[in-house]
Amino acid sequence: IVCSMQERAALLDDERTCLVVPQGADPDEWPMQQPPRSDRCVVASFGSLWYEPHRESVAWFVQQVWPLVRAAVPTAEFRLLGPGDATPFTDSANGIVALGKVCDLAAAVADANVVVVPTLAGPGSRVKFPESVISGRPVVATPVAAEGFRTDGHCDVAEGPEQMSAAIIRLLRDPDLADRQGRDARAHALEALTWTSAARDLCDYLATPDRWRR
């Protein structure tokens, strides 16, 4: 049992039986919050900067995507949430601030107008994606971040700096669209991206002994 198709490809050959069970989000840990102020342009990303794949993803976003966003929306602010050394990324002149580890992650994420999940690599446990989607804020993610999850068009999956920045800019410029997309994303997550839904395939698999006894 693995968390992603990439993890399955890294661990097993094609002849082995292997079930992919993606990570989920706990609705109790992510209650619906008040919408952020529409007169701000805050983009947020969360995760441990001690984790090298996340660090590399943040570096890519800061270097390749954020300059395009700031050029179009000069008042935009990028907030980094989570533990770890953010010194290489912090740049107040360009709207990049690090809040470190926060006491209430759900509230800090909900205070943003847009949430980004810029994951580039790393099989591991991709819990940031379902947690971002259930936050109630609109999500812009890389294909790697969203791989293996049901998105059903409820978040922007963007390939490359131009597509990702364009999606962020569109949401920052249209608060009504951002709020509507955030609510739709949360409703989808409550139906399809919780731990209960993540476990459903596993329960069905274990209830069919002929499948896992091969």
TIBAKE-25795 format. One line per 10 residues: number of its first residue (from 1); for each residue x, y, z of N, C-alpha, C. Coordinates in Angstrom, 3 decimals, padded with zeros to 6 digits. Each point is the difference from the previous one (the first is absolute). Layout:
BEGIN
NUM = X/Y/Z/X/Y/Z/X/Y/Z | ...;
END
This chain:
BEGIN
1 = 000.849/-001.180/000.000/-000.849/001.180/000.000/000.885/001.230/000.000 | -000.206/000.886/-000.976/000.817/001.204/-000.116/-000.899/001.223/-000.167 | 000.623/001.196/000.055/-000.777/001.245/-000.002/-000.163/000.636/-001.374 | 000.815/-000.425/-000.978/-000.073/000.644/-001.310/000.491/-000.955/-001.081 | -000.338/000.309/-001.237/000.477/-000.794/-001.123/001.514/000.106/-000.130 | 000.557/001.157/000.295/001.449/000.170/-000.061/000.689/-000.889/001.024 | -000.584/-000.087/001.175/000.562/-000.865/001.034/-000.088/-001.468/-000.421 | -001.119/-000.370/-000.596/-000.148/-001.386/-000.458/001.039/-000.330/-001.069 | 000.210/000.915/-000.942/000.991/-000.240/-001.050/001.408/-000.116/000.564 | 000.274/000.742/001.076/001.339/-000.026/000.591/000.259/-001.266/000.803;
11 = -001.063/-000.600/000.526/000.179/-001.119/000.919/-000.221/-001.372/-000.626 | -000.891/-000.095/-000.976/-000.422/-001.312/-000.465/000.046/-000.105/-001.511 | 000.169/-001.237/-000.491/-000.087/-000.206/-001.444/-001.455/-000.217/-000.393 | -000.251/-000.071/-001.296/-001.373/-000.043/-000.503/-000.735/-001.276/000.363 | 000.731/-001.045/000.395/-000.645/-001.279/000.237/-000.484/-000.162/001.435 | 000.342/000.927/000.850/-000.420/-000.099/001.393/-001.350/000.667/000.208 | -000.787/-000.572/000.908/-001.274/000.602/000.348/000.245/001.120/000.996 | -000.474/001.174/-000.330/000.242/001.148/000.856/-001.192/000.953/-000.087 | -000.493/000.438/001.149/-001.134/000.911/000.049/000.476/001.414/000.334 | -000.460/000.973/-000.772/000.307/001.396/000.276/-001.139/000.595/000.823;
21 = 000.320/000.470/001.202/-000.974/000.641/000.882/000.507/001.404/000.291 | -000.527/001.025/-000.671/000.490/001.364/000.212/-000.327/000.509/001.392 | 000.741/001.003/000.420/-000.221/000.601/001.307/-001.327/000.754/000.028 | -000.473/000.287/001.204/-001.252/000.724/000.159/000.159/001.162/000.963 | -001.091/000.692/000.248/-000.016/001.121/000.935/-001.097/-000.223/001.031 | 000.225/000.484/001.202/-000.955/-000.147/001.097/-000.842/001.274/000.107 | -001.299/-000.071/-000.289/-000.845/001.199/000.059/000.026/000.691/001.359 | 000.174/-000.775/001.089/000.025/000.604/001.330/001.240/000.876/000.192 | 001.082/-000.334/-000.691/001.211/000.810/000.093/-000.053/001.207/-000.931 | -000.953/-000.014/-000.938/-000.116/001.070/-000.986/-001.435/000.520/-000.049;
31 = -000.461/000.624/001.086/-001.368/000.555/-000.007/-000.093/001.170/-000.975 | -001.200/000.258/-000.487/-000.208/001.121/-000.909/000.264/001.306/000.736 | 000.786/000.877/-000.618/000.387/001.264/000.610/-000.680/001.164/-000.719 | 000.087/001.172/000.617/-000.489/001.201/-000.660/000.857/000.297/-001.231 | -000.599/000.500/-001.079/000.787/000.323/-001.193/000.968/001.136/000.293 | 001.140/000.047/-000.699/000.970/001.070/000.222/-000.500/001.320/-000.564 | 000.645/001.070/000.376/-000.352/001.311/-000.542/000.261/000.027/-001.496 | -000.970/000.506/-000.747/000.117/000.005/-001.455/000.921/001.091/-000.518 | 000.366/000.962/000.885/000.871/001.080/-000.450/001.481/-000.355/000.128 | 000.294/-001.237/000.429/001.383/-000.457/000.084/000.271/-001.003/-001.107;
41 = 001.277/-000.249/-000.246/000.407/-000.971/-001.022/001.046/-000.917/000.618 | -000.457/-000.936/000.836/000.902/-000.873/000.746/-000.006/-001.402/-000.596 | 001.184/-000.492/-000.293/000.189/-001.370/-000.474/000.769/-000.744/001.090 | -000.411/-001.213/000.316/000.654/-000.742/001.079/000.373/-001.405/-000.449 | 001.047/-000.517/000.634/000.413/-001.388/-000.199/000.469/-000.516/001.346 | -000.281/-001.269/000.300/000.420/-000.516/001.300/000.726/-001.333/-000.145 | 000.843/-000.286/000.995/000.801/-001.217/000.004/001.305/000.241/000.723 | 000.665/-001.076/000.351/001.270/000.103/000.720/001.149/000.320/-000.953 | 000.685/001.097/000.287/001.163/000.363/-000.810/001.227/-000.822/000.364 | -000.118/-000.853/001.012/001.084/-000.950/000.280/-000.057/-001.173/-000.983;
51 = -001.141/-000.170/-000.668/-000.174/-001.099/-000.955/000.495/000.465/-001.366 | 001.050/-000.624/-000.491/000.698/000.500/-001.185/-000.890/000.104/-001.245 | -000.855/-000.996/-000.311/-000.867/000.161/-001.172/-000.903/001.230/000.096 | -000.498/000.296/001.195/-000.836/001.209/000.151/000.846/001.250/-000.166 | 001.198/-000.020/000.552/000.912/001.138/-000.143/000.284/000.290/-001.457 | 000.270/-001.049/-000.762/000.296/000.178/-001.420/-001.225/000.539/-000.744 | -001.185/-000.450/000.395/-001.225/000.477/-000.641/-000.234/001.478/000.291 | 000.252/000.406/001.244/-000.155/001.406/000.371/001.013/000.854/-000.758 | 001.238/-000.488/-000.113/001.031/000.739/-000.732/-000.418/000.213/-001.453 | -000.533/-001.047/-000.609/-000.476/000.110/-001.386/-001.122/001.024/-000.107;
61 = -000.952/-000.051/000.921/-001.127/000.925/-000.043/000.474/001.443/000.166 | 000.889/000.223/000.957/000.492/001.352/000.275/000.787/000.557/-001.184 | 000.769/-000.866/-000.634/000.866/000.465/-001.096/-000.720/000.089/-001.331 | -000.905/-000.940/-000.270/-000.591/-000.098/-001.333/-001.435/000.530/-000.102 | -000.774/-000.163/001.048/-001.427/000.341/-000.063/-000.293/001.355/000.637 | 000.534/000.229/001.182/-000.348/001.203/000.743/000.328/001.298/-000.733 | 001.145/000.127/-000.693/000.268/001.242/-000.738/-001.086/000.320/-001.026 | -000.588/-001.012/-000.619/-001.073/000.225/-000.975/-001.263/000.500/000.697 | -000.277/-000.541/001.192/-001.166/000.446/000.757/000.177/001.447/000.439 | 001.163/000.312/000.548/000.256/001.358/000.495/000.003/001.038/-001.118;
71 = 000.450/-000.406/-001.171/-000.005/000.936/-001.131/-001.417/000.393/-000.370 | -000.933/-000.944/000.145/-001.394/000.270/-000.351/-000.785/000.591/001.169 | 000.354/-000.409/001.224/-000.698/000.465/001.205/001.061/000.476/000.991 | 000.458/001.238/-000.107/001.124/000.484/000.812/-000.235/-000.030/001.507 | -001.267/-000.028/000.426/-000.294/-000.031/001.437/-000.092/-001.417/000.556 | 000.202/-001.006/-000.832/-000.143/-001.388/000.448/001.045/-000.352/001.058 | -000.416/-000.820/000.954/000.891/-000.457/001.071/000.012/-001.522/000.026 | 001.180/-000.581/000.105/000.136/-001.457/000.071/000.421/-000.383/001.409 | -000.839/-000.786/000.675/000.268/-000.421/001.373/000.425/-001.465/000.038 | 001.117/-000.237/000.652/000.492/-001.353/000.219/-000.372/-000.424/001.414;
81 = -000.745/-001.088/000.118/-000.432/-000.507/001.296/000.665/-001.340/000.268 | 000.565/-000.164/001.188/000.607/-001.268/000.354/001.390/000.186/000.562 | 000.498/-001.017/000.711/001.309/000.097/000.634/001.136/-000.089/-001.019 | 001.185/000.418/000.439/001.176/-000.092/-000.867/000.590/001.360/-000.303 | 001.196/-000.020/-000.536/000.728/001.230/-000.308/-000.512/000.601/-001.306 | -000.696/001.130/000.102/-000.542/000.670/-001.178/000.866/001.167/-000.452 | 001.170/000.153/000.605/000.862/001.139/-000.319/000.294/000.143/-001.492 | 000.304/-001.100/-000.719/000.306/000.150/-001.429/-001.181/000.496/-000.840 | -001.218/-000.109/000.538/-001.182/000.356/-000.783/-000.612/001.338/000.408 | 000.205/000.395/001.251/-000.621/001.226/000.504/000.520/001.218/-000.755;
91 = -000.934/000.804/-000.493/000.360/001.179/-000.790/-001.148/001.004/000.117 | 000.046/000.812/001.036/-001.111/000.916/000.258/-000.204/000.992/-001.134 | 001.076/000.372/-000.694/-000.114/000.944/-001.104/-000.853/-000.553/-001.127 | -000.028/-001.328/-000.111/-000.790/-000.652/-001.041/-001.216/-000.733/000.578 | -000.359/000.345/001.224/-001.236/-000.519/000.585/000.074/-001.417/000.506 | 001.198/-000.527/000.269/000.134/-001.379/000.481/000.310/000.032/001.492 | -000.901/-000.560/000.804/000.173/-000.012/001.448/-000.138/-001.423/000.523 | 000.688/-000.290/001.088/-000.065/-001.318/000.618/-000.605/000.138/001.390 | -001.075/-000.730/000.258/-000.663/000.052/001.298/000.418/-001.161/000.897 | 000.780/-000.935/-000.535/000.463/-001.124/000.800/-001.126/-000.939/000.375;
101 = 000.210/-000.737/001.070/-001.014/-000.938/000.474/-001.077/000.765/000.743 | -001.236/-000.111/-000.447/-001.108/000.749/000.595/-000.820/-000.907/000.905 | -000.663/000.611/000.986/-000.793/-000.780/000.957/-001.246/-000.603/-000.646 | -000.621/000.737/-000.908/-001.229/-000.455/-000.651/000.210/000.061/-001.511 | 000.429/-001.114/-000.569/000.319/-000.031/-001.423/-001.240/000.262/-000.853 | -001.119/-000.581/000.382/-001.224/000.179/-000.792/-000.377/001.474/-000.087 | 000.099/000.724/001.117/-000.343/001.423/000.000/000.993/000.807/-000.815 | 001.285/-000.357/000.097/001.027/000.723/-000.757/-000.169/-000.208/-001.497 | -000.340/-001.217/-000.405/-000.214/-000.284/-001.422/-001.254/000.713/-000.500 | -001.055/-000.007/000.811/-001.251/000.632/-000.407/000.136/001.509/-000.104;
111 = 001.036/000.568/000.603/000.210/001.446/-000.070/000.605/000.421/-001.337 | 000.337/-000.973/-000.836/000.556/000.292/-001.322/-001.107/000.055/-001.041 | 000.242/000.725/-001.070/-000.957/000.055/-001.110/000.154/-001.195/-000.928 | 001.230/-000.534/-000.097/000.300/-001.145/-000.857/001.016/-000.872/000.723 | -000.166/-001.313/-000.118/000.973/-000.946/000.554/000.690/-000.712/-001.153 | 001.327/-000.095/000.054/000.743/-000.679/-001.054/000.686/-001.245/000.564 | 000.037/-001.044/-000.820/000.705/-001.235/000.344/000.965/-000.275/-001.151 | 001.233/000.531/000.079/000.916/-000.050/-001.144/000.900/-001.233/-000.044 | -000.475/-001.131/000.524/000.818/-001.210/000.084/000.560/-000.407/-001.361 | 001.297/-000.281/-000.019/000.669/-000.406/-001.242/000.377/-001.467/-000.019;
121 = 000.318/-000.572/001.167/000.467/-001.386/000.051/-000.148/-000.522/001.418 | 000.297/-001.293/000.146/-000.056/-000.618/001.305/-001.213/-000.886/000.125 | 000.168/-001.331/000.031/-001.154/-000.893/000.080/-000.784/000.219/001.282 | 000.549/-000.314/001.141/-000.530/000.307/001.320/-001.502/000.180/000.173 | -000.361/000.620/001.096/-001.397/000.225/000.367/-000.418/001.408/-000.387 | -000.809/000.126/-001.005/-000.377/001.323/-000.508/-001.265/000.516/000.686 | 000.104/000.198/001.294/-001.180/000.411/000.750/-000.299/001.484/-000.197 | 000.974/000.778/-000.475/-000.229/001.441/-000.179/-001.108/000.269/-001.018 | -000.125/-000.844/-001.001/-001.008/000.274/-001.032/-001.422/-000.132/000.535 | -000.412/-001.141/000.575/-001.376/-000.069/000.500/-000.270/001.014/001.108;
131 = 001.007/000.292/000.833/-000.204/000.989/001.053/-000.185/001.396/-000.584 | 000.708/000.298/-001.072/-000.191/001.297/-000.659/-001.387/000.100/-000.603 | -000.454/-001.063/-000.649/-001.304/000.022/-000.666/-001.133/000.118/001.011 | 000.156/-000.636/001.169/-001.082/000.038/000.991/000.000/001.304/000.795 | 001.018/000.834/-000.193/000.133/001.236/000.776/-001.092/001.022/-000.294 | -000.647/-000.113/-001.152/-001.005/000.979/-000.370/000.542/001.142/-000.827 | 001.290/-000.048/-000.306/000.618/000.994/-000.862/000.280/-000.626/-001.362 | 000.033/000.801/-001.077/000.305/-000.566/-001.319/001.444/-000.491/-000.042 | 000.220/-001.088/-000.713/001.314/-000.652/-000.032/000.558/-000.004/-001.415 | 001.284/000.323/-000.094/000.750/-000.138/-001.241/001.154/-000.950/000.288;
141 = 000.057/-001.108/-000.732/000.973/-001.047/000.299/000.684/-000.487/-001.268 | 001.179/-000.566/000.185/000.696/-000.651/-001.109/-000.632/-001.365/-000.259 | 000.206/-000.575/-001.183/-000.523/-001.340/-000.262/000.548/-001.043/000.972 | 001.246/000.171/000.434/000.590/-000.953/000.955/-000.751/000.056/001.322 | -000.345/001.196/000.445/-000.714/000.140/001.273/-001.369/-000.652/-000.050 | -000.675/000.117/-001.147/-001.373/-000.500/-000.123/-000.071/-001.444/-000.483 | 001.120/-000.574/-000.382/000.016/-001.351/-000.580/-000.593/-001.024/000.969 | -000.935/-000.778/-000.504/-000.610/-001.048/000.796/-001.247/000.429/000.746 | -000.292/001.298/000.033/-001.188/000.497/000.682/-001.092/000.342/-001.017 | -001.241/-000.129/000.422/-001.118/000.447/-000.825/-000.125/001.513/000.141;
151 = 000.180/000.716/-001.106/-000.153/001.453/000.056/-001.313/000.447/-000.616 | -000.446/-000.697/-001.051/-001.292/000.274/-000.637/-000.189/001.481/-000.342 | 001.099/000.670/-000.341/-000.079/001.390/-000.406/-000.219/000.987/001.125 | 000.134/-000.436/001.255/-000.257/000.884/001.131/001.223/000.784/000.458 | 001.144/-000.225/-000.625/001.180/000.815/000.273/000.771/000.155/-001.305 | 000.894/000.981/-000.039/000.805/000.228/-001.190/001.255/-000.858/000.069 | 000.146/-000.915/-000.954/001.221/-000.788/-000.125/000.795/000.592/-001.148 | 001.134/000.609/000.322/000.738/000.809/-000.967/001.399/-000.554/-000.225 | 000.368/-000.122/-001.255/001.322/-000.509/-000.384/000.883/001.175/-000.383 | 001.086/000.203/000.732/000.964/001.027/-000.352/-000.312/001.365/000.590;
161 = 000.996/000.888/000.038/-000.157/001.320/000.616/-001.088/000.856/-000.627 | -000.114/-000.013/-001.316/-000.973/000.873/-000.663/-001.430/-000.401/000.364 | -000.301/-001.302/-000.062/-001.351/-000.447/000.323/-000.324/000.228/001.472 | 000.960/-000.298/000.862/-000.253/000.156/001.433/-000.202/001.471/000.358 | 000.857/000.867/-000.504/-000.138/001.421/000.308/-001.294/000.557/-000.562 | -000.392/-000.425/-001.197/-001.246/000.483/-000.606/-001.209/-000.383/000.853 | -000.002/-001.225/000.529/-001.115/-000.443/000.842/-000.053/000.809/001.288 | 001.148/000.247/000.610/000.046/000.788/001.238/-000.470/001.427/-000.251 | 000.491/000.600/-001.065/-000.368/001.380/-000.328/-001.503/000.122/-000.228 | -000.568/-000.954/-000.717/-001.438/000.024/-000.279/-000.802/-000.024/001.306;
171 = 000.404/-000.822/000.940/-000.717/-000.109/001.274/000.203/001.237/000.870 | 001.193/000.577/-000.017/000.247/001.206/000.797/-000.802/001.187/-000.535 | -000.186/000.045/-001.289/-000.711/001.122/-000.614/-001.519/-000.140/000.078 | -000.470/-001.194/000.317/-001.449/-000.236/000.037/-000.366/-000.679/001.326 | -000.175/000.786/001.069/-000.310/-000.581/001.310/-001.262/-000.854/000.007 | -001.004/000.388/-000.780/-001.231/-000.803/-000.041/000.279/-001.384/-000.574 | 000.801/-000.055/-001.058/000.385/-001.284/-000.572/000.792/-000.817/001.012 | 000.927/000.655/000.711/000.813/-000.699/000.989/-000.859/-000.597/001.109 | -000.954/000.786/000.514/-000.871/-000.501/001.059/-000.858/-001.155/-000.494 | -000.537/000.139/-001.203/-000.852/-001.051/-000.555/000.804/-001.280/-000.228;
181 = 001.203/000.141/-000.545/000.833/-001.172/-000.255/000.446/-000.650/001.305 | 000.267/000.820/001.015/000.381/-000.549/001.300/-001.123/-000.799/000.631 | -001.217/000.524/-000.065/-001.146/-000.722/000.573/-000.254/-001.305/-000.753 | 000.083/000.068/-001.330/-000.208/-001.206/-000.802/001.073/-001.045/000.303 | 001.243/000.468/000.158/001.106/-000.917/000.283/-000.216/-000.691/001.348 | -000.433/000.770/000.996/-000.229/-000.593/001.314/-001.123/-001.038/-000.051 | -001.084/000.331/-000.686/-001.109/-000.952/-000.119/000.473/-001.292/-000.662 | 000.834/000.131/-001.030/000.557/-001.182/-000.657/000.884/-000.787/000.950 | 000.840/000.706/000.764/000.910/-000.681/000.918/-000.760/-000.759/001.083 | -001.067/000.593/000.505/-000.791/-000.676/001.036/-000.631/-001.282/-000.528;
191 = -000.218/-000.051/-001.305/-000.604/-001.191/-000.599/001.055/-001.023/-000.436 | 001.126/000.489/-000.520/000.915/-000.920/-000.684/001.424/-000.050/000.551 | 000.384/000.929/000.884/001.408/000.061/000.403/000.216/-000.122/001.500 | -000.976/-000.526/000.729/000.180/-000.225/001.430/000.664/-001.360/000.223 | 000.395/-000.248/001.244/000.578/-001.309/000.315/-001.020/-001.116/-000.202 | -001.276/000.309/000.240/-001.045/-001.011/-000.210/-000.047/-000.425/-001.457 | 000.019/000.984/-000.903/-000.036/-000.353/-001.423/001.302/-000.645/-000.443 | 001.123/000.430/000.587/001.285/-000.601/-000.357/000.051/-001.468/000.396 | -000.664/-000.324/001.116/000.031/-001.380/000.494/-000.999/-000.915/-000.691 | -000.911/000.592/-000.770/-001.081/-000.808/-000.579/000.547/-001.098/-000.913;
201 = 000.926/000.373/-000.894/000.576/-001.002/-000.905/000.775/-001.059/000.768 | 000.682/000.425/001.066/000.744/-000.966/000.809/-000.951/-000.986/000.670 | -001.104/000.501/000.525/-000.984/-000.884/000.638/-000.577/-000.991/-001.010 | -000.316/000.500/-001.201/-000.525/-000.886/-001.042/001.034/-001.049/-000.378 | 001.260/000.414/-000.052/001.096/-000.906/-000.364/000.150/-001.107/001.043 | 000.005/000.389/001.272/000.166/-000.987/001.070/-001.214/-000.908/000.134 | -001.139/000.476/-000.445/-001.220/-000.809/000.077/-000.104/-001.003/-001.141 | 000.989/000.016/-000.904/000.008/-000.918/-001.138/001.276/-000.838/000.060 | 000.047/-001.043/000.811/001.229/-000.763/000.222/000.640/-000.534/-001.271 | -000.802/-000.350/-001.015/000.575/-000.537/-001.215/000.955/000.979/-000.661;
211 = -000.153/001.293/000.248/000.856/001.005/-000.623/001.366/000.065/000.689 | 000.000/-000.019/001.343/001.263/000.213/000.702/000.708/-001.276/000.427 | -000.561/-001.148/-000.301/000.681/-001.250/000.323/000.811/-000.537/-001.163 | -000.047/000.727/-001.126/000.731/-000.478/-001.180/001.500/000.066/000.241;
END
